[in-house]
Amino acid sequence: MDFDYDTIKTVPFQDYSVATQGNIKNNLLEITIDGEFSSSEYCKQIFKKVRTIGLSELVDFLDYQCAQLRSPISWLNSLEKLISVNMASFNTEDLLHRHSKWVGEIISKRHDLKAESVQHARAQKTKHFLNGYSGDKVYSIDAVKEKIEVMETAEEKVLYLKAQIKDYRQNPPEYEYTLKPKFDQLCKLEIDDILDSEELLNKVKAKKATQKKTAAVDPKGQILCNTNAFLDMFFQMMNDLSIDGDPLLKITPVDLASMICENIKDKDGYPISRATILTILDPNRPDKRPKPHKRYKINDIDG
């Protein structure tokens, strides 16, 4: 009597490998699904293997499947649970023997994988401290730091670290060192440090460039009025006055500040501070601009 595979109880598989009908390399050892993948169909097809595959091919089947997976131990755990929740299906002496054979080989394969992981981790530990590992996949912040050390740009380093975080979160390790922060947290700390350092470095470069530029500038023009009132006229042209919907003066505050610093002295003959210019031009700092009765009003232009 044929077995009704639609009646089996399903379990979730976090990791799996399936072959389509047009991409079968080994029909005996692969799990094939026609059409769209579903968890229930996957469980059905793998349970067919459990009930029908020759016991002499059982080890080859487990080896083949585990070799395709990122987390073979997780897959073995799910397979063992699938067999367990469908124990009622093994209702003859031959099927009970098959059940025992499957469970025994799963336990043996899982033990071998764990032993390989430990051996691989020990080999890696001689070179780097490991934060976690699963099979051949290891997570080491020391190795990551060594990798980014030779990268030239901050952007390249950050992209690499973000890729490491994504990989770690999508494929968490089966074994993890718990006396230090998790691998993704350590990568995030590296990103923060790189960005902070880059920001400070840019500020230092900008300050040095400004100091050098200021020292070389010898403004020729000079105003004979209050500096704030003079700068307020530019603010009016950039914000209050318009022609056909466009500001009377179209320029960024930074570019205008450079132009004034390079060409205009205040009424006492000193260079006008870039910080002063940017403050007066800031729409959020009305307190720094002249009171209405002290402004040079240029708002009588017809737009």
PyMOL commands that set and color helices and strands:
alter all, ss='L'
color gray80, all
select helices_A, chain A and resi 5-7+39-52+55-67+72-85+87-89+93-125+141-149+154-170+183-216+227-240+253-263+274-280+286-288+292-294
alter helices_A, ss='H'
color red, helices_A
select strands_A, chain A and resi 132-134+137-139+175-176+221-222+242-243+246-247+264-265
alter strands_A, ss='S'
color yellow, strands_A
deselect
rebuild
show_as cartoon
